[in-house]
Amino acid sequence: MVKRQLAVIATATLVGALAAAPAQAAASQLVVDLATSTGALRYGATGFLYGLGDEGIPNETMLAALKPQVTAQKAPDGLQHPNGDALKIAPMFKRAGGRDIQIYLQDVYQQWPYENLGIADYLAKVDTITRKVIADPYRSSYVYVPFNEPDGIWYSGNLNGLLADWKTVFQKIRSIDSTARIAGPNFASYRSADLRTFLTYAKANGVLPDVMTWHELGNDFYSNWQDHYNDYRAIETSLGVSARPITINEYGRSSGDLGVPGNLVQFVAKFEASKVDGCLAYWTTAGGLNDLVTHNNQATGGWWLYKWYGELTGNTVAVTPPSAGGSLQGLAALDATKKQARVIFGGNNPSSGTYDTNVLVKGLPSYLGTTVHATVWGIDNTGLNASAAPYLVKEGDFTAAGGQVTVPLTGLKGASAYQIIVTPNTDASAAVANRYEAEYAALGGTAKVTYGTNTGYAGTYFTEGYGASSTASTKFVVSVPSDGYYNLSLRYSAGPYTGAPTDRSLRIKLNGTDLATPTLPGTADWNTWKTATTKVFLPAGISRVEYNAYATDDRDAVNLDYLEVAATSGTVTAYEAESATNTLAGTAVVVSDTAATGGKYVGWIGAGSANTLRFNGVAAATAGRYRMVVGYANGELGSGATNYNSNIVDRYAEISVNDGTAKKVFFRNTLGWSNYWTTVVDVDLAAGANTITFGNASTGFAPNIDRIQIAAPVG
C-alpha cells in the first residue's frame, strides 16, 4: 500500500537496464517434468487487496471463475476508503469459494500514513472491530492484520516500539476472540534481520502470528523471491518456530504489473511453487480485482491468466525456467484422472518485445501414449480494456523420444501469457474459434474424460459420466462482446442406455442460477452426435455456463462434445428514464447529457425515500423472471486517504417491482459522469404492465439512470 515512490523508482531502473537487452536471442528452454510432483495445488496467488468493493462489485462470476483463496480488506466501517469493508464483502467471497479474508485493522483510520493518535486510541478501535468480527456469521474465515507496513508508519526506526505494541494488540484481540487467527508483522518489504528479531520476541512472549505476512512490491521480487522465502524458513528453523503459512498480502509493482499477463506469470509461478498465498496490490481502484476486471463483468487480459490457473487440476509438477531469476517463468500440473497436463508460462525482457522458446515436456506418463497432442493458447495484455478471449497459437501432434517431447514456439509476446494443454493423441479435428471443448472445461461430480475408443467427436475427446449420476457437471466459461441474445449450441451424444428414455435432458445453470432444462433428442448410438441449441440472454463479458445432471433416473445420460456461442436476435424492450410516462418524485429530475441515449437521463435519485424514479408500463408477456439491463452513470468520489488511489464510490439503488420488497443493487463506478455503462439485474415481473422503481432511502444517492431494457432470460 505504501512504497509507491520507491516502487516507481525501482521500475524505472529496471526499464533502463532492460533497454540494453539484445533485440534477438537464441530460443530459450522451459523444462516441465511430469514425473516430478511438487504437491497439491494451492492456487495461493489468486488473492486481492481491496479487489472486492461491495456486494456484487465485481460481479460474482468474475470472482468465482478464478478459484479465489485470500482477500485483504478494510476493517468494518473503516475510513481508509469508501468501499472494501471486510464484513460486507464476505458473503459474496465465500459463495465464490474464497478461503480467508484478511482484515487490515489500521484501515479503520482515514489517512495514509495512518493518523498516530496513540496506542490507547488504537486499542479502543481494535476492541470495537474485534467485537464486530465475533458477531459475524463468517467469523472463522477472518484473519486479523494488526499492523500494515509498520516499518514505514508509526514505527519507522523503532522496532522495539513495534514489538511492544504488537504484544499489546495481539493480546487485546485474543482476550475478546480466543480463536482469532492473527497475521503479521506485514513489513513493506522483506526485512531479514527485523523478522528474526520479531519472531524471537514473539516466541518468547507467546504472541507468534498464525500467518506470516510481508509485501513484495519492488523489482527485487523477480530475482530474489526464492532467497526471501528460503531465508525466512531458515529463520523459523533456527528459532524452533513451527512453519507458519505465508501470505504476501500485497504483490506487484505500482506500474507495469497489474493486469499484464506476462508479468503476473512471475508471481503466480513462484508463489505456487513455494505454496504460499498472495494478494495483488491495490494501486488503482477498489472492486476490480486489481485490474483483472473492467466494467464489472468484463475480463482484462490478466483475468484469463488467473482463470487458467484456477482450472489447473491434479498436482503441480517441477518446472525449470531458463534461469531462476529470469523473466520467463512457468508452472504446470498433471491430472492423471483427466489424462491431461497443463503448462502456463510467459515473460520476456523487455516485456514489449518478442521471444522464442522451446517447451520441453519430459517424464510423460504411459497413459498419455507415445504420441501426444498439444494445443497452445495465448492471451495478450489489454491494459484496462476488455479482452475478447484467448486465441489459438499452435496445435499439433508430437512423438515422444525418451519419454519427452519438445513444443517449439516462436514470436511469443513479452507481455502475454500462454497455456499448453497436453493430451493423448486422440484429436479428431482442429480447434475452432468460439468453440469451447468439453474435455478442456472444468468438471464436477462424476463427469470425466477417458480418451477411449469412441468416434465422431470433435477436438481431442468429450465429457462423459452422466449415466447413473445426478452430480455430473461440465462447466464452461464463455465471453461475449455485448449484452444480448446468444445461441448456446451444445453438441452431444445420447445413445441407447438401459433404463433411459430415448430423449434426454440436462439442466443449464447460468452464472450460478438454474436457467433451463432443454430436451436433447436421442442419437442412434454413442458415436452419433447432434446439436441442441438454447437461446439465452447473456451480459457483456464473462458468464459461467454449466450443463448439469439433475435427475435420480437416467434421463440425463449423455456425452458432451463442445459448446458453441453465437450472437442471435431476440426481443429486448427499452424504456428511457426521461420518458413522460414515468413518475419522478421528490428531487429526481430529467437532465440533459449528449452521452446518454436520447440525450437525457434522470438524476438526483435517492438521498431520502421520497426521491424516486418509477418506470411505468413495463410489459411482460408472461409472469416470471426477466433480465433488466440498466444503463447508468456514476462518477462519485468519496472521502478516504487523499494521497493515493482513487476513492471511487459504488452507489447503490433500491429497486422494487410493483411496490414489492426492494432489492439493494450496487453499481460499479463508471469513472466519469458521462460514462454510461450497463449492469444486468434479474427482476420478477407479473404478466402485463409492471412498475419498476429506483430509489435510495439512505443519505446516499442512486446512480444516474439512462434507461432500462427488459429481456426474457431464455428466448
Residue pairs with C-beta under 8 A, 6 or more apart in sequence:
1 49
1 112
1 148
1 149
1 215
1 250
1 281
1 282
1 644
2 112
2 113
2 149
2 152
2 153
2 188
3 149
3 152
3 188
3 189
3 215
3 217
3 218
3 254
4 254
4 283
4 644
6 217
6 218
7 217
7 218
7 253
7 254
7 255
8 254
8 255
10 218
10 219
10 220
10 253
11 219
11 253
11 254
11 255
11 256
13 219
14 219
15 256
15 350
18 349
18 350
19 350
21 349
21 350
21 353
23 353
25 355
25 356
26 356
27 355
27 356
27 357
27 358
27 408
27 410
28 322
28 328
28 355
28 356
28 357
28 358
29 322
29 357
29 358
29 359
29 360
30 319
30 320
30 321
30 322
30 328
30 330
30 343
30 345
30 357
30 358
30 359
30 360
31 319
31 320
31 360
31 362
32 317
32 318
32 319
32 330
32 332
32 341
32 343
32 359
32 360
32 361
32 362
33 317
33 318
33 319
33 320
33 362
33 363
34 317
34 332
34 334
34 341
34 361
34 362
34 363
34 364
34 365
35 317
35 362
35 363
35 365
35 403
36 317
36 318
36 363
37 315
37 316
37 317
37 334
38 273
38 315
38 316
38 317
38 318
39 275
39 315
39 316
40 315
40 316
41 272
41 312
41 313
41 314
41 315
41 316
41 333
42 69
42 272
42 275
42 276
42 277
43 67
43 69
43 272
43 309
43 310
43 312
44 69
44 70
44 247
44 271
44 272
44 275
44 276
44 277
44 278
45 267
45 268
45 271
45 272
45 277
45 278
45 306
45 309
46 66
46 67
46 68
46 69
46 70
46 306
46 309
46 310
47 68
47 69
47 70
47 71
47 72
47 247
47 249
47 277
47 278
47 279
47 280
48 68
48 70
48 71
48 72
48 279
48 280
48 289
48 290
49 71
49 72
49 73
49 249
49 250
49 279
49 280
49 281
49 282
49 290
50 72
50 73
50 74
50 81
50 83
50 84
50 282
50 286
50 287
50 290
51 58
51 71
51 279
51 280
51 282
51 286
51 287
51 288
51 289
51 290
51 292
52 58
52 63
52 71
52 73
52 84
52 89
52 92
52 93
52 286
52 287
52 289
53 83
53 84
53 89
53 286
53 287
53 288
53 648
53 650
53 666
53 668
54 83
54 85
54 88
54 89
54 287
54 650
54 652
54 666
55 88
55 89
55 91
55 92
55 664
55 666
56 92
56 665
56 666
57 83
57 287
57 296
57 650
57 666
57 668
58 287
58 288
58 289
58 293
58 296
58 297
58 668
59 293
59 296
59 297
59 539
59 541
59 542
60 92
60 95
60 96
60 511
60 512
61 297
61 511
61 512
61 542
61 543
61 544
62 289
62 292
62 293
62 296
62 297
62 299
62 303
62 541
62 542
63 92
63 93
63 96
63 98
63 289
64 95
64 96
64 97
64 512
64 544
65 307
65 310
65 477
65 542
65 544
66 289
66 292
66 303
66 306
66 307
66 309
66 310
67 97
67 309
67 310
67 311
68 93
68 96
68 97
68 98
68 99
69 98
69 99
69 100
69 277
70 98
70 99
70 100
70 101
70 102
70 247
70 249
70 277
70 278
70 279
71 89
71 93
71 98
71 100
71 101
71 102
71 279
72 101
72 102
72 103
72 104
72 145
72 249
72 250
72 279
73 84
73 85
73 86
73 89
73 101
73 102
73 103
73 104
74 80
74 81
74 84
74 85
74 86
74 103
74 104
74 107
74 108
75 85
75 86
75 103
75 104
75 105
75 106
75 107
75 108
75 125
75 129
76 85
76 86
76 87
76 88
76 103
76 129
76 132
76 133
77 85
77 108
77 132
78 85
78 104
78 107
78 108
78 109
79 107
79 108
79 109
79 110
79 639
79 640
80 104
80 106
80 107
80 108
80 109
80 110
80 111
80 112
80 640
80 641
81 107
81 286
81 638
81 640
81 641
81 645
81 647
82 286
82 638
82 639
82 640
82 647
82 648
82 649
82 650
83 286
83 287
83 648
83 649
83 650
84 286
84 287
86 101
86 102
86 103
86 142
87 132
87 133
87 136
87 138
89 101
90 101
90 136
90 138
90 141
90 142
91 138
93 101
94 138
94 141
95 512
98 141
99 141
100 141
100 142
100 143
100 247
100 277
101 138
101 141
101 142
101 143
102 142
102 143
102 144
102 145
102 183
102 211
102 213
102 247
102 249
102 279
103 129
103 133
103 142
103 143
103 144
103 145
104 145
104 148
105 125
105 126
105 129
105 144
105 145
105 146
105 147
105 169
106 114
106 122
106 146
106 147
106 148
106 153
107 148
108 125
108 129
109 115
110 639
110 640
110 641
111 641
111 642
111 643
112 641
112 643
112 644
113 152
113 153
113 154
114 148
114 153
114 154
116 153
116 154
119 165
119 168
119 169
122 169
123 168
123 169
123 172
126 146
126 169
126 172
126 173
127 172
127 176
130 144
130 172
130 173
130 176
130 177
130 180
131 176
133 139
133 142
133 144
133 177
134 176
134 177
136 142
139 177
140 179
142 181
143 181
143 182
143 183
143 210
143 211
144 173
144 177
144 180
144 181
144 182
144 183
145 182
145 183
145 184
145 186
145 213
145 249
146 166
146 169
146 170
146 173
146 182
146 184
147 154
147 155
147 162
147 165
147 166
147 169
147 184
147 185
147 186
148 186
149 186
149 187
149 188
149 215
150 162
150 185
150 186
150 187
151 159
151 162
151 187
151 188
151 189
151 191
151 194
152 188
154 161
154 162
154 165
155 161
155 162
155 165
159 194
159 197
159 198
162 185
162 198
163 197
163 198
163 201
163 202
166 184
166 185
166 198
166 201
166 202
166 207
167 201
167 202
167 205
167 207
170 182
170 207
171 207
173 180
173 182
174 180
174 182
181 210
181 211
182 209
182 210
182 211
183 209
183 210
183 211
183 212
183 213
183 247
183 249
184 209
184 211
184 212
184 213
185 194
185 195
185 198
185 209
185 213
185 214
186 213
186 214
186 215
186 249
187 194
187 195
187 214
187 215
188 214
188 215
188 217
189 214
189 215
189 216
189 217
189 218
189 220
190 214
190 216
190 220
190 224
190 228
190 231
190 232
191 214
192 231
192 232
192 235
195 214
195 232
195 235
196 235
196 239
199 208
199 235
199 236
199 239
199 241
200 239
202 208
202 209
203 239
203 240
203 241
208 241
208 244
209 244
210 244
210 245
211 244
211 245
211 246
211 247
212 232
212 244
212 245
212 246
212 247
213 246
213 247
213 248
213 249
214 248
215 248
215 249
215 250
215 251
215 281
216 225
216 228
216 248
216 250
216 251
216 267
216 278
217 250
217 251
217 252
217 253
217 254
217 281
218 253
219 253
221 228
221 251
221 266
221 267
222 266
222 325
222 327
223 325
224 325
225 270
225 274
226 270
226 274
226 324
226 325
229 246
229 274
229 276
232 246
233 243
235 241
236 242
236 243
236 244
245 276
245 277
246 274
246 276
246 277
247 276
247 277
247 278
247 279
248 271
248 276
248 277
248 278
248 279
249 277
249 278
249 279
250 279
250 280
250 281
250 282
251 267
251 271
251 278
251 279
251 280
251 281
252 258
252 263
252 264
252 267
252 280
252 281
252 283
252 290
253 281
254 281
254 283
255 283
256 263
256 351
257 263
257 264
257 267
258 264
258 280
258 281
258 283
258 284
258 290
258 291
258 302
259 290
259 291
259 292
259 300
259 301
259 302
259 381
259 382
259 383
259 384
260 301
260 302
260 351
260 381
260 415
261 301
261 302
261 304
261 305
261 346
261 379
261 380
261 381
261 415
261 416
261 417
262 346
262 347
262 348
262 351
262 381
262 413
262 414
262 415
262 416
262 417
263 347
263 351
263 415
264 302
264 305
264 306
264 417
265 305
265 329
265 330
265 344
265 345
265 346
265 347
265 417
266 327
266 329
266 347
267 278
268 305
268 306
268 309
268 331
268 344
269 319
269 321
269 329
269 330
269 331
269 344
269 345
270 329
271 277
271 278
272 309
272 316
272 331
273 316
273 319
273 331
280 289
280 290
280 291
280 292
281 290
282 290
282 645
283 290
283 291
283 645
284 290
284 291
284 645
284 646
285 645
285 646
285 648
285 669
285 671
286 645
286 648
287 296
287 648
287 650
287 668
287 669
288 294
288 296
288 668
289 303
291 300
291 302
291 384
292 299
292 300
292 302
292 303
292 306
293 299
293 300
293 303
294 300
294 384
294 385
294 386
295 386
295 540
295 541
295 668
295 677
296 668
296 677
296 679
297 539
297 540
297 541
297 542
297 679
297 680
298 386
298 540
298 541
298 542
299 307
299 386
299 387
299 479
299 541
299 542
300 382
300 383
300 384
300 385
300 386
300 387
301 379
301 380
301 381
301 382
301 383
301 387
301 416
301 417
302 381
303 387
303 542
304 379
304 387
304 389
304 390
304 417
305 344
305 346
305 379
305 417
307 477
308 342
308 344
308 379
308 417
308 419
309 331
309 344
311 342
311 442
312 331
312 333
312 342
312 344
313 333
313 335
313 337
313 338
313 340
314 333
314 334
314 335
314 336
314 337
314 338
314 340
315 333
315 334
316 331
316 332
316 333
317 332
317 333
317 334
317 341
317 363
319 329
319 330
319 331
319 332
319 343
319 345
321 328
321 329
321 330
322 328
322 357
326 347
326 349
327 347
327 348
327 349
327 351
327 414
328 345
328 346
328 347
328 348
328 355
328 357
329 345
329 346
329 347
330 343
330 344
330 345
330 346
331 343
331 344
331 345
332 341
332 342
332 343
332 344
333 341
333 342
334 340
334 341
334 365
335 341
335 342
336 365
336 367
337 448
338 443
338 448
338 449
339 367
339 368
339 423
339 424
339 449
339 450
339 451
340 421
340 422
340 423
340 439
340 449
341 361
341 368
341 421
341 422
342 419
342 420
342 421
342 422
343 359
343 361
343 419
343 420
343 422
344 417
344 418
344 419
345 357
345 359
345 417
345 418
345 420
346 412
346 416
346 417
346 418
347 414
348 354
348 355
348 412
348 413
348 414
348 415
349 414
350 414
351 414
351 415
352 414
352 415
353 414
354 411
354 412
354 413
354 414
355 412
355 414
356 408
356 409
356 410
356 411
356 412
357 409
357 412
358 406
358 407
358 408
358 409
359 406
359 407
359 408
359 409
359 420
360 404
360 405
360 406
361 372
361 404
361 405
361 406
361 407
361 420
361 422
362 402
362 403
362 404
363 403
363 404
364 372
364 400
364 403
364 404
364 405
367 424
368 422
368 423
368 424
369 400
369 424
369 425
370 399
370 400
371 397
371 398
371 399
371 400
371 425
372 397
372 398
372 400
372 405
372 422
372 423
372 424
372 425
373 395
373 396
373 397
373 398
373 422
373 423
373 424
373 425
373 426
373 427
373 460
374 394
374 395
374 396
374 397
374 398
374 405
374 407
374 420
374 421
374 422
374 423
375 392
375 394
375 395
375 420
375 421
375 431
375 460
376 392
376 393
376 394
376 395
376 407
376 409
376 418
376 419
376 420
377 390
377 391
377 392
377 393
377 418
377 419
377 420
377 421
378 390
378 391
378 392
378 393
378 412
378 413
378 416
378 417
378 418
378 419
379 387
379 390
379 391
379 416
379 417
379 418
379 419
380 387
380 413
380 415
380 416
381 413
381 415
381 416
386 481
386 541
387 479
388 479
388 481
389 479
390 419
391 433
392 431
392 433
393 409
393 412
393 418
394 407
394 409
395 427
395 430
395 431
396 407
397 425
397 427
398 405
398 406
398 407
399 405
407 420
409 418
412 418
421 440
423 439
423 451
423 460
423 461
424 451
424 460
426 451
426 460
426 461
427 459
427 460
428 455
428 456
428 457
428 458
428 459
428 460
429 458
429 459
431 437
431 459
432 458
432 564
434 564
434 565
434 566
435 458
435 459
435 562
435 563
435 564
436 476
436 477
436 478
436 562
436 563
436 564
436 565
437 458
437 459
437 460
437 561
437 562
438 459
438 462
438 463
438 474
438 476
438 560
438 561
438 562
438 563
439 449
439 459
439 460
439 461
439 462
439 463
440 459
441 463
441 474
441 475
441 476
441 477
442 474
442 475
442 477
443 449
443 463
443 473
443 474
443 475
444 471
444 472
444 473
444 474
444 475
444 546
444 548
445 465
445 469
445 470
445 471
445 472
445 473
445 549
446 465
446 466
446 469
446 471
446 472
446 549
447 463
447 464
447 465
447 466
447 469
447 472
447 473
447 474
448 463
448 464
448 465
449 461
449 462
449 463
449 464
450 461
450 464
451 460
451 461
452 461
454 461
454 462
454 493
454 526
454 527
454 559
455 527
456 493
456 527
456 528
456 529
457 493
457 529
457 561
458 491
458 561
458 562
459 561
459 562
462 493
462 559
462 560
462 561
462 562
463 474
463 559
463 560
464 559
464 560
465 472
466 472
466 506
466 549
466 556
466 557
466 558
466 559
466 560
467 497
467 500
467 554
467 557
468 554
468 557
469 549
469 556
470 549
470 550
470 551
470 552
470 556
471 549
472 548
472 549
472 556
473 546
473 547
473 548
473 549
474 546
474 547
474 560
475 544
475 545
475 546
476 544
476 545
476 546
476 547
476 563
477 542
477 543
477 544
477 545
478 538
478 542
478 543
478 544
478 545
478 563
478 565
479 541
479 542
479 543
480 486
480 538
480 539
480 540
480 541
480 543
480 565
480 567
481 540
482 540
483 537
483 538
483 539
483 540
483 629
483 678
483 680
483 709
484 537
484 538
484 567
484 570
484 572
485 535
485 536
485 537
485 538
485 567
485 568
485 569
485 570
485 572
485 711
485 715
486 535
486 536
486 537
486 538
486 565
486 566
486 567
486 568
487 533
487 534
487 535
487 564
487 565
487 566
487 567
487 568
488 508
488 533
488 534
488 535
488 536
488 545
488 563
488 564
488 565
489 531
489 532
489 533
489 563
489 564
489 565
489 566
490 506
490 520
490 531
490 532
490 533
490 534
490 547
490 560
490 562
490 563
491 529
491 530
491 531
491 560
491 561
491 562
491 563
491 564
492 520
492 523
492 529
492 530
492 531
492 532
492 558
492 559
492 560
492 561
493 523
493 526
493 527
493 528
493 529
493 530
493 558
493 559
493 561
494 503
494 504
494 520
494 521
494 522
494 523
494 530
494 557
494 558
494 559
495 522
495 523
495 524
495 525
495 526
495 527
495 528
496 522
496 525
497 554
497 557
498 554
499 553
499 554
500 553
500 554
500 555
500 557
501 522
501 555
502 521
502 522
503 519
503 520
503 521
503 522
504 519
504 520
504 522
504 555
504 556
504 557
504 558
505 517
505 518
505 519
505 520
505 551
505 555
505 556
506 517
506 518
506 520
506 547
506 548
506 549
506 550
506 556
506 558
507 514
507 516
507 517
507 547
507 548
507 549
507 550
507 556
508 514
508 515
508 516
508 517
508 518
508 534
508 536
508 545
508 546
508 547
508 548
509 515
509 544
509 545
509 546
509 548
510 536
510 538
510 543
510 544
510 545
510 546
510 713
511 543
511 544
512 544
513 682
515 536
515 713
515 714
516 534
516 536
516 714
517 550
518 532
518 534
519 532
520 530
520 532
520 558
521 530
521 532
523 529
523 530
526 559
529 561
534 714
535 568
535 570
535 714
535 715
536 713
536 714
536 715
537 570
537 572
537 627
537 711
537 712
537 713
537 714
537 715
538 565
539 627
539 629
539 678
539 679
539 680
540 678
545 563
547 560
547 563
549 556
550 556
568 715
570 711
570 712
570 715
571 711
571 712
571 715
572 629
572 709
572 710
572 711
573 619
573 709
573 710
573 711
574 597
574 707
574 708
574 709
575 582
575 615
575 617
575 618
575 707
575 708
575 709
575 710
576 597
576 598
576 600
576 706
576 707
577 590
577 600
577 601
577 602
577 613
577 615
577 705
577 706
577 707
577 708
578 590
578 598
578 600
578 601
578 602
579 615
581 616
581 617
582 602
582 613
582 614
582 615
582 616
583 612
583 613
583 614
583 616
584 590
584 602
584 612
584 613
584 614
585 610
585 611
585 612
585 613
585 614
586 608
586 610
586 611
586 612
587 604
587 605
587 607
587 608
587 610
587 611
588 602
588 603
588 604
588 605
588 611
588 612
588 613
589 602
589 603
589 604
590 600
590 601
590 602
591 600
591 601
591 602
591 603
591 704
592 599
592 600
593 599
593 600
593 601
593 633
593 673
593 674
595 633
595 674
595 675
595 676
596 631
596 633
596 674
596 676
596 706
597 631
597 676
597 706
597 707
598 707
601 633
601 676
601 704
601 705
601 706
602 613
602 704
602 705
603 704
603 705
604 611
604 701
605 611
605 612
605 613
605 653
605 694
605 695
605 696
605 701
605 702
605 703
605 704
605 705
606 612
606 651
606 653
606 695
606 696
606 697
606 698
606 700
606 701
606 702
607 696
607 698
607 699
607 700
607 701
608 697
608 699
609 695
609 697
611 695
611 696
612 693
612 694
612 695
613 693
613 694
613 695
613 705
614 691
614 692
614 693
614 694
615 691
615 692
615 693
615 708
616 689
616 691
617 689
617 690
617 691
618 685
618 689
618 690
618 691
618 692
618 708
618 710
619 688
619 689
619 690
619 710
620 626
620 685
620 686
620 687
620 688
620 690
620 710
621 687
621 712
622 687
623 684
623 685
623 686
623 687
624 684
624 685
624 712
625 682
625 683
625 684
625 685
625 713
626 682
626 683
626 684
626 685
626 710
626 711
626 712
626 713
627 680
627 681
627 682
627 710
627 711
627 712
627 713
628 680
628 681
628 682
628 683
628 692
628 708
628 709
628 710
629 678
629 679
629 680
629 708
629 709
629 710
629 711
630 667
630 678
630 679
630 680
630 681
630 705
630 708
631 676
631 677
631 678
631 705
631 706
631 707
631 708
631 709
632 667
632 670
632 676
632 677
632 678
632 679
632 703
632 704
632 705
632 706
633 670
633 672
633 673
633 674
633 675
633 676
633 677
633 703
633 704
633 706
634 649
634 650
634 651
634 667
634 668
634 669
634 670
634 673
634 703
634 704
635 669
635 670
635 671
635 672
635 673
635 674
635 675
636 648
636 649
636 651
636 669
636 701
637 646
637 647
637 648
637 649
638 647
638 648
638 649
639 647
640 647
641 647
646 671
648 669
648 671
649 669
649 700
650 666
650 667
650 668
650 669
651 666
651 667
651 669
651 696
651 700
651 701
651 702
651 703
652 664
652 665
652 666
652 667
652 696
652 700
652 702
653 664
653 665
653 667
653 694
653 695
653 696
653 702
653 703
653 705
654 662
654 663
654 664
654 665
654 694
654 695
654 696
654 697
654 702
655 662
655 663
655 664
655 665
655 681
655 683
655 692
655 693
655 694
656 662
656 663
656 692
656 693
656 695
657 683
657 684
657 685
657 690
657 691
657 692
657 693
658 686
658 690
658 691
659 691
659 693
662 693
662 695
663 681
665 679
665 681
667 679
667 702
667 703
668 677
668 679
670 676
670 677
670 703
673 704
676 706
682 713
683 692
683 710
685 710
692 708
694 702
694 705
695 702
696 702
